[in-house]
Amino acid sequence: MNQLNREQLQLLEKAGFAFQKITQEQVLAIVRGEVPVEDLDDTSLVECLTVANLLYRGGFPLVSDYVYDFIFLAELKKRRPDHPFLQKVEPEPVALAKTVPLPVRMLSTEKAYEFKSVQRWAERIRKAADGIGVDFPSLLFRATPKLDGFAAYDDGERLYTRGDGRRGTDISRVFARGLQVAEGGKRGLGPGEIVVRRSYFQKHLARVYDNSRNFQASLIREKDLDPLAAEAIRQKGAVFFPFVLLPDWRGVWRELSENFETVIGDLWNRLDFDIDGIVLEILDERLKESMGATRHHHRWQIAYKKNTETARVKVIAVTPQTSRSGRVNPVAEVEPTRLSGALIRRVTVHHYGMVREKGVGPGSVIELSRSGEVIPKIEKVLVTAEPQLPESCPSCNSNLIWDSDYLRCIDNMNCPAQITHSIGHFFKTLGNIDGFGPASINRLYQHGVRSVYSIYTLSAGEYEKMGFGPRQSENMVAQLQRSRTEKIEDWRFLAAFGVYRMGPGNCEKLLSMFPLEKIFSLTREDVASIKGFKEKTADAVVEGMQAIFPLFTQLYELGFNLAKTPVAGYEENKFLPLQGKIIVFTGAMQQGSRQEMEKQAKLLGAKPGKSVTGKTDILVTGQRVGPAKLNKAKDAGIKIMNEQEYLEMIRNME
């Protein structure tokens, strides 16, 4: 197959997708493993991910969920763990109608493919529980099957698609067509999935549809249903299954950890529906609110997916590669081996300490698996060999030093790899500029261009003199201009400089406490006072900020269009009506998400809280609020306002 089929092409067209960096023939070659994903540049990899996601969610999958996670998505995580593609909920391929706000945010779920990852998740919960005084040993966990269906939310009046997690479309028509709630349930039970029974699909639909996901998409289309879809609804072969009605296991962490395989195995085959994992979550509402969520997933929840495929491969050579930070990373070149649909030729060894201690070199035999977040992962060394260790930096030929288990090049001022990778990191993190991939940056370096600032000062004529074509040169200058005029977040701009420990998340956290203009004068005490920044991190941040200050100043003065992060109560000489007030938002809000309301409250000087304490000033309630918070607030004499009362109050203040 060298072309996508008609249905797949139509789906991409409806979604407004157009191939730009790669062709559909190249996408198919990539998913067949003929082109290694590690050979793709970031733009091509994200374009391939976008195609795979749109086709999967539209019912015409190109690759399995497993291959998507562990070949394509894991490659992007390995290169750029803070890439914007990884920070958002994967969107539906087509907006079926005008989008509307969802009653609650519907996020994706963090994934784990090994028990060790689940243990790390539980340890994070333990620390969070200790932080708010919740007894972890008695904390209840819930495990439920993860349905492989079409995500939706039922508020009792309307049924919404998940959309992008914040806004979806109204598909209440499927209930009007007769769709039933599974298990004899009632309407209004919140999030769930539209699914088709496995037995019904095999008996009535398998000859027509390639897979159940393909059929599920046909149930919600606006046009009249085809007879097969209408009959599936009539016979309850297709239903809406609310998550609260799923069969489950409940118990404390000790019971879950000691009987993990049994718990997973019992739930995996409990339902007559396709499932692609087991969802684990905590039930304590106070702890849920305290842990919160990232832009992509809830921190109090994780999905365990089985992963058992392994392969034994022979190592041909171990090649050193110098990173942006100066670490020299070992890459094992292996005999081509097909694993989970991909042709594996290279695998990253954790560090040269492992190469030395485990005997990884030409002729050694290693066992690979698809587990964790790195693809593929070396599970063990089965046959040792003479370890292959570099004596000098492969980029600049400087001597290397041992830094714990790592070999490091310390000539950061003259090492080509460190300089070019730092430039590449800047443009990748900025995310609003094309044309400055590794090949272009290497050419610039070869012509004496050593900094991002120098790149911004070049004219089209100067680019031409370095071997770029006339049109390409003009486009590069135009892209640089666009990157300055197109609005981007100030935390993203700061993250682009690559300060150690300062990824996008920490940059946003820092700038939510101090404005950009003040951060270079911060002391280690200032930084350490921010929640999540320890003293060791604070030292590294202060040192890193001083190191980038000259380059930052040069670029900042070019006039980038930066959207400022709201700084809680910082604006000097400005009256803030909620200055110092601690406000807790609870329940489902109608005028915006809780996160949006907290952001607005910060602009007015408030400090949003996650739980009601004696220091809370105002409790703002939405819909479906449990009695615990209300009673606690009443007992403490805390002011309680509903959403409308609160909005009216701040309108009068402004």
C-alpha positions in Angstrom: 0.0 0.0 0.0 1.6 3.3 -1.1 -1.4 5.5 -0.8 -3.9 6.3 2.0 -7.4 5.0 1.2 -10.3 7.2 0.1 -11.9 7.3 3.6 -8.6 8.3 5.2 -7.9 11.1 2.7 -11.5 12.4 3.1 -11.1 12.5 6.9 -7.9 14.4 6.7 -9.4 16.9 4.2 -12.4 17.5 6.5 -10.1 18.1 9.4 -8.4 20.8 7.4 -5.1 18.9 7.3 -2.7 19.3 4.4 0.6 17.5 3.9 3.5 20.0 4.0 6.8 18.6 5.1 6.1 14.9 4.2 4.0 13.1 1.7 1.4 10.4 2.3 3.8 7.9 0.7 6.5 8.9 3.2 4.0 8.5 6.1 3.2 5.0 5.0 6.9 4.2 4.7 7.4 5.5 8.2 4.6 3.4 9.8 5.9 0.3 8.0 9.3 0.8 9.6 11.1 1.5 6.3 12.1 5.0 7.5 13.3 5.1 11.2 11.4 7.7 13.2 14.7 8.9 14.7 15.8 10.0 11.2 12.9 12.4 11.0 13.3 16.1 11.9 10.8 17.4 14.5 8.5 19.0 12.0 8.1 15.8 10.0 7.7 13.7 13.2 4.9 16.0 14.5 3.2 15.9 11.1 3.3 12.1 11.1 1.9 12.1 14.7 -0.9 14.5 13.6 -1.9 12.2 10.7 -1.9 9.1 12.9 -3.9 10.8 15.6 -6.5 12.2 13.2 -7.0 8.9 11.5 -7.2 7.0 14.8 -9.8 9.2 16.3 -11.7 9.4 13.1 -12.2 5.6 12.9 -9.6 4.8 10.2 -6.5 4.0 12.2 -3.1 3.9 10.4 -1.3 2.3 13.3 -2.2 0.7 16.6 -2.4 2.7 19.8 0.6 0.8 21.0 2.8 1.7 18.0 1.6 5.3 18.2 2.6 5.6 21.9 5.9 3.7 21.7 7.3 4.5 18.3 6.1 8.0 17.3 5.0 9.7 20.6 7.9 8.3 22.6 10.4 9.5 20.0 9.1 13.1 20.5 9.1 12.7 24.3 12.7 11.6 24.2 13.8 14.5 22.0 11.5 17.3 23.3 9.6 16.4 26.4 8.2 19.9 26.6 7.0 20.0 23.0 3.6 21.8 22.7 2.1 18.7 20.9 2.7 16.7 24.1 1.1 19.3 26.4 -2.4 19.3 24.9 -5.3 16.9 24.6 -5.3 15.2 21.2 -8.2 16.9 19.2 -10.9 15.2 17.3 -10.4 15.1 13.6 -13.5 17.1 12.6 -15.6 19.6 14.5 -19.0 18.1 14.0 -20.7 21.4 14.8 -20.1 24.7 16.5 -18.0 24.0 19.6 -19.4 24.8 23.0 -17.7 24.8 26.5 -17.7 21.5 28.2 -19.3 21.3 31.7 -15.9 20.0 33.0 -12.5 19.6 31.4 -12.0 16.2 29.8 -8.3 15.5 29.7 -6.2 12.6 28.4 -4.7 10.0 30.8 -1.1 9.6 31.7 0.1 6.1 30.5 2.3 3.5 32.1 3.6 0.3 30.4 5.3 -1.2 33.4 4.6 -1.6 37.1 7.6 0.5 38.0 5.9 3.5 36.4 2.8 2.8 38.5 4.9 2.7 41.6 6.5 6.1 40.8 3.0 7.5 40.3 1.9 6.1 43.7 4.9 7.6 45.3 3.9 11.0 43.9 0.5 10.5 45.5 2.1 9.5 48.8 4.1 12.8 48.9 1.0 14.8 48.0 -1.1 13.1 50.6 1.6 13.8 53.3 1.5 17.4 52.2 -2.1 17.9 53.1 -2.4 15.5 56.0 -4.1 12.6 54.2 -3.2 9.1 55.6 -1.7 7.3 52.5 -1.9 3.7 53.9 -5.7 4.0 54.2 -6.2 5.9 51.0 -8.6 4.2 48.6 -7.6 3.5 45.0 -10.0 2.5 42.2 -9.2 0.4 39.1 -11.5 0.3 36.1 -11.2 -1.0 32.5 -10.2 1.7 30.0 -12.7 1.5 27.2 -11.5 1.9 23.7 -14.4 4.0 22.4 -15.5 7.6 21.5 -15.1 9.9 24.6 -18.2 12.0 25.5 -19.8 13.8 28.4 -23.5 13.5 29.4 -24.8 16.3 31.7 -28.4 14.9 31.5 -29.5 17.4 28.9 -26.8 17.3 26.3 -24.1 14.9 25.2 -20.8 16.5 24.2 -17.8 15.2 22.4 -14.5 15.6 24.2 -13.2 18.0 21.6 -9.9 19.5 22.7 -10.7 18.9 26.4 -12.2 22.3 27.0 -14.7 22.7 24.1 -16.6 20.0 22.4 -19.6 19.6 20.1 -23.2 18.8 20.9 -24.1 15.2 19.8 -27.3 14.8 21.8 -28.8 13.5 18.6 -27.4 10.0 19.3 -29.7 9.8 22.4 -32.6 11.0 20.3 -31.8 8.2 17.9 -32.3 5.7 20.7 -28.8 5.2 22.1 -29.1 3.7 25.6 -26.9 4.1 28.7 -25.1 0.9 29.5 -26.0 -1.2 32.5 -29.5 0.3 32.6 -28.1 3.5 33.8 -29.7 6.9 33.7 -28.7 10.1 31.9 -26.5 12.7 33.4 -23.7 10.5 34.8 -20.9 12.6 33.3 -17.9 11.3 31.3 -18.0 8.0 29.4 -17.5 6.4 26.0 -19.7 5.5 23.1 -18.7 1.8 22.6 -19.9 -1.2 20.6 -20.1 -4.7 22.2 -17.2 -6.9 21.1 -19.6 -9.9 20.5 -22.0 -7.8 18.5 -19.3 -6.3 16.3 -17.9 -9.8 15.5 -21.3 -11.2 14.6 -22.8 -8.3 12.7 -20.2 -5.7 11.7 -16.7 -7.3 11.3 -17.4 -8.1 7.6 -18.1 -4.4 6.8 -15.9 -2.4 9.2 -12.2 -3.0 9.8 -12.4 -2.3 13.5 -14.9 -1.1 16.2 -13.4 2.4 16.4 -14.2 2.8 12.7 -17.8 1.9 13.4 -18.1 4.1 16.5 -17.4 7.2 14.5 -20.4 6.4 12.2 -22.8 6.5 15.2 -22.4 10.3 15.8 -22.4 11.7 12.3 -24.9 14.4 11.5 -26.4 12.7 8.5 -28.9 10.0 8.7 -27.6 6.8 10.1 -26.9 3.9 7.8 -29.0 0.7 8.6 -26.2 -1.1 10.4 -25.7 1.8 12.9 -29.4 2.2 13.5 -29.7 -1.6 14.1 -26.8 -1.6 16.5 -28.4 1.2 18.5 -31.8 -0.6 18.5 -30.3 -3.9 19.7 -28.1 -2.2 22.3 -25.0 -3.4 20.5 -23.8 0.2 20.8 -24.3 2.1 24.1 -23.0 5.0 26.1 -21.0 3.7 29.0 -20.5 6.2 31.9 -17.2 5.7 33.7 -19.0 5.6 37.1 -20.9 2.4 36.0 -17.8 0.5 35.1 -16.9 -2.6 37.1 -14.1 -1.8 39.4 -11.7 -2.9 42.1 -11.2 -0.8 45.2 -8.6 -1.1 47.9 -5.6 0.5 49.5 -2.2 0.7 47.9 -0.7 -2.3 49.8 -3.4 -4.6 48.4 -3.1 -3.2 44.9 0.7 -3.4 44.8 0.8 -7.0 46.3 -1.9 -8.3 43.9 -1.3 -6.0 40.9 -1.3 -8.7 38.2 -4.4 -10.4 39.6 -6.3 -7.1 39.8 -5.3 -6.1 36.3 -6.1 -9.6 34.9 -9.5 -9.8 36.5 -10.6 -6.4 35.1 -9.1 -6.9 31.7 -11.7 -9.5 30.6 -14.7 -8.4 32.7 -16.5 -6.6 29.9 -17.8 -7.4 26.4 -16.1 -4.3 25.0 -12.7 -3.5 23.6 -10.4 -2.1 26.3 -6.9 -0.8 25.9 -5.8 -0.6 29.5 -6.8 -0.3 33.2 -7.3 3.2 34.7 -6.0 3.6 38.3 -7.1 6.6 40.3 -7.5 7.8 43.9 -10.9 8.5 45.4 -10.2 11.2 47.9 -11.7 14.4 46.5 -9.5 16.7 48.7 -6.3 15.0 47.4 -7.6 15.2 43.8 -8.0 18.9 44.1 -4.7 19.3 45.7 -2.8 17.3 43.0 -4.7 19.0 40.2 -3.7 18.5 36.5 -1.3 19.3 33.8 -2.5 20.7 30.5 -2.7 17.1 29.3 -3.8 14.8 32.2 -4.9 14.6 35.8 -2.1 13.9 38.2 -4.2 11.7 40.4 -4.9 9.2 37.6 -2.9 6.8 35.3 -3.7 4.2 32.7 -1.7 0.9 32.8 -1.2 -0.7 29.4 0.3 -4.1 28.9 3.6 -4.4 27.2 5.3 -7.7 26.9 7.1 -7.7 23.5 10.9 -8.1 23.7 13.7 -8.8 21.3 17.4 -10.0 21.6 19.7 -8.1 19.3 23.5 -8.0 18.7 25.4 -4.8 19.1 27.5 -3.7 16.1 29.1 -0.6 17.6 28.5 2.0 20.3 28.6 5.6 18.9 29.1 8.7 21.1 26.8 11.7 20.5 27.4 15.1 22.3 24.2 16.7 23.6 23.3 20.4 24.2 24.5 20.2 27.8 27.8 18.6 27.0 26.9 15.1 28.0 28.3 12.5 25.6 25.6 9.9 25.2 26.2 6.3 24.0 24.0 5.0 21.1 24.2 1.3 20.4 24.1 0.5 16.7 22.4 -2.9 16.5 21.6 -5.5 13.8 18.3 -4.4 12.2 15.5 -6.0 14.2 11.7 -5.6 13.9 9.9 -4.9 17.1 6.3 -3.8 17.5 6.1 -3.0 13.8 9.2 -0.8 13.6 12.7 -1.6 12.3 15.1 -0.9 15.1 18.7 0.0 14.1 19.8 2.2 17.0 19.0 2.3 20.7 20.2 4.8 23.4 22.2 3.3 26.2 21.5 5.1 29.5 25.0 6.4 30.0 28.6 5.4 29.6 28.7 4.2 33.2 26.3 1.4 32.0 28.5 0.8 28.9 31.5 0.3 31.2 29.9 -1.7 33.9 27.6 -4.0 31.8 30.1 -4.6 29.0 28.2 -3.0 26.0 30.4 -3.1 22.9 30.7 -4.7 19.5 29.5 -8.3 19.8 27.5 -7.9 23.0 23.9 -9.1 23.0 21.2 -7.0 24.6 17.5 -7.5 25.3 15.2 -4.7 24.2 11.6 -4.0 25.3 9.0 -1.4 24.7 8.6 -0.1 28.2 8.8 3.2 30.0 9.1 6.4 28.0 12.2 5.6 25.9 12.0 3.5 22.7 13.3 1.0 22.7 14.7 0.3 26.2 17.6 -2.0 27.1 16.3 -4.4 29.7 19.5 -6.4 30.2 22.9 -7.3 28.7 22.8 -11.0 27.9 26.3 -11.4 26.4 29.0 -9.0 27.4 31.9 -7.6 25.3 34.8 -5.2 25.6 33.1 -1.9 26.4 33.6 0.8 23.7 34.4 4.1 25.4 35.4 7.3 23.6 38.6 9.1 24.6 37.6 12.6 23.3 34.4 14.5 22.3 33.2 13.3 19.0 32.3 16.9 18.1 35.3 19.0 19.1 37.9 16.4 20.0 38.3 17.9 23.5 39.2 15.6 26.4 36.2 14.2 28.3 35.8 14.0 32.1 33.7 11.6 34.1 30.8 13.3 35.9 29.3 10.5 38.0 28.1 7.9 35.4 28.3 10.4 32.6 31.1 11.4 30.2 31.1 15.1 29.6 32.7 17.6 27.2 33.4 20.8 29.1 34.5 23.0 26.2 31.0 24.5 25.8 32.3 27.7 24.2 33.8 25.9 21.2 32.1 22.6 20.9 30.1 22.5 17.6 27.5 20.0 18.9 26.8 22.0 22.0 26.5 25.3 20.1 24.3 24.0 17.3 22.1 21.9 19.6 21.6 25.0 21.8 20.6 27.1 18.7 18.3 24.3 17.6 16.7 24.1 21.0 15.9 27.8 21.0 14.0 27.6 17.7 12.3 24.4 18.6 11.1 25.7 21.9 9.9 29.0 20.4 7.7 26.9 18.1 6.8 29.7 15.7 9.5 29.5 13.1 10.4 27.1 10.3 13.5 26.7 8.1 16.1 26.4 10.9 16.5 22.6 11.2 19.8 20.8 11.9 21.1 21.0 8.3 20.6 24.8 8.2 22.1 25.4 11.6 25.1 23.3 10.8 25.7 25.3 7.6 25.5 28.5 9.5 27.9 27.2 12.0 30.4 26.2 9.3 30.3 29.9 8.1 31.1 31.2 11.5 27.6 31.9 12.9 27.8 30.9 16.5 24.7 32.4 18.3 21.0 32.9 17.9 21.5 36.7 18.0 23.8 36.5 15.0 21.2 34.6 13.0 18.7 37.3 13.6 21.0 40.0 12.4 21.8 38.4 9.0 20.3 39.8 5.8 18.9 37.7 2.9 22.1 38.5 0.9 24.3 37.2 3.7 22.3 33.9 3.8 22.8 33.6 0.0 26.6 34.0 0.4 26.5 31.0 2.7 24.9 28.8 0.1 21.2 29.2 0.7 19.1 29.8 -2.4 17.6 33.3 -3.0 14.1 32.3 -2.2 15.1 30.2 0.8 17.2 33.2 2.1 14.2 35.6 1.8 12.0 33.0 3.6 14.5 32.6 6.4 14.6 36.3 7.0 10.8 36.4 6.9 10.5 33.5 9.3 12.8 35.3 11.8 10.7 38.4 11.5 7.5 36.4 12.1 9.0 34.8 15.2 9.5 38.3 16.7 6.1 39.8 15.7 3.9 36.7 16.4 2.7 36.7 20.0 4.2 34.0 22.2 4.2 33.4 25.9 7.0 34.9 27.9 7.6 31.6 29.7 8.2 29.9 26.3 10.7 32.6 25.3 12.6 32.1 28.6 12.5 28.3 28.2 14.1 28.6 24.8 17.4 29.6 26.4 17.8 26.1 27.9 18.7 27.0 31.4 19.2 23.8 33.5 16.1 22.7 35.3 14.1 25.5 33.6 11.7 23.7 31.1 8.5 25.4 30.1 6.7 24.3 33.3 9.2 25.8 35.7 9.6 28.9 33.6 5.8 29.5 33.8 5.9 28.8 37.5 8.7 31.3 38.0 7.1 34.0 35.9 3.8 33.6 37.8 5.6 34.8 40.8 8.1 37.4 39.4 7.8 39.4 36.1 10.3 38.7 33.4 12.2 42.0 33.9 13.0 41.0 37.6 14.1 37.4 37.3 17.8 38.2 36.6 18.1 40.0 39.9 16.6 37.1 42.0 18.6 35.5 44.8 18.6 31.8 45.6 16.3 32.6 48.5 13.8 34.2 46.1 13.8 31.2 43.9 13.8 28.6 46.7 10.7 30.4 48.2 8.6 29.2 45.2 6.7 26.0 45.7 8.5 23.2 43.8 11.9 24.9 43.7 14.4 23.3 46.2 17.6 25.0 47.2 19.7 22.9 44.9 17.5 23.8 42.0 17.5 27.4 43.1 21.3 27.5 42.9 21.3 26.1 39.4 18.6 28.5 38.3 20.4 31.6 39.6 23.6 30.5 38.0 21.9 29.6 34.7 20.2 33.0 34.6 23.4 34.8 35.0 25.0 32.7 32.2 22.3 33.6 29.7 21.8 37.2 30.7 24.0 38.7 27.9 22.3 36.7 25.1 18.9 37.2 26.6 19.4 41.0 26.7 20.4 41.0 23.0 17.4 39.0 21.9 14.9 40.7 24.2 15.9 44.1 22.7 15.0 42.8 19.2 11.4 43.3 20.3 9.7 39.9 20.6 6.0 40.1 21.0 5.7 38.5 24.5 2.4 37.7 26.2 3.1 38.2 29.9 2.3 35.6 32.5 -0.1 37.0 35.1 1.9 37.7 38.2 0.0 37.1 41.5 -0.3 40.4 43.2 3.0 41.8 41.9 2.0 44.9 39.9 3.5 47.7 41.7 1.4 50.9 42.7 -1.7 49.3 41.3 -4.9 48.7 43.4 -5.9 45.0 43.2 -9.4 44.5 44.7 -8.7 40.9 45.8 -5.2 41.6 47.0 -4.1 38.8 49.4 -7.5 37.1 49.5 -7.4 33.2 49.4 -10.2 32.0 47.2 -11.2 28.4 46.6 -13.2 27.4 43.6 -15.2 24.1 43.7 -17.7 22.3 41.5 -18.4 22.7 37.8 -18.4 26.3 36.7 -20.6 27.5 33.8 -18.8 30.7 32.7 -15.4 29.0 32.3 -13.2 26.3 33.8 -11.9 26.6 37.3 -8.4 27.1 36.0 -9.6 30.1 34.0 -11.4 31.6 37.0 -8.3 31.0 39.1 -6.2 32.8 36.5 -8.6 35.8 36.5 -8.5 35.9 40.3 -4.7 36.0 40.3 -4.9 39.1 38.0 -7.0 40.7 40.8 -4.4 39.9 43.4 -6.0 36.8 44.9 -4.3 33.6 45.8 -6.4 30.6 44.6 -6.4 27.7 47.0 -7.1 24.0 46.4 -8.7 23.1 49.6 -10.7 24.9 52.4 -8.6 25.8 55.4 -8.8 28.2 58.2 -7.0 30.8 56.0 -9.6 30.6 53.2 -11.4 33.9 52.7 -14.0 33.0 50.1 -15.4 29.7 48.8 -16.9 30.0 45.3 -19.3 27.2 44.4 -20.3 25.8 41.0 -22.6 22.9 40.3 -22.5 19.5 41.9 -20.6 20.5 45.0 -20.2 17.9 47.7 -21.3 18.7 51.3 -17.8 18.3 52.8 -16.4 21.6 51.6 -19.6 23.5 52.2 -19.9 22.2 55.8 -16.2 22.9 56.5 -16.6 26.5 55.2 -19.7 27.1 57.2 -18.2 25.8 60.4 -15.1 28.0 59.9 -17.3 31.1 59.1 -15.9 31.4 55.6 -17.8 33.5 53.1 -19.6 31.3 50.6 -20.7 32.6 47.2 -22.1 30.9 44.1 -20.5 31.5 40.7 -23.0 34.3 39.7 -22.6 36.1 43.0 -18.8 36.0 42.7 -18.8 37.2 39.1 -21.1 40.1 40.0 -18.8 41.0 42.9 -15.7 41.3 40.7 -17.6 43.1 38.0 -18.5 45.8 40.5 -14.8 45.9 41.8 -13.4 46.4 38.3 
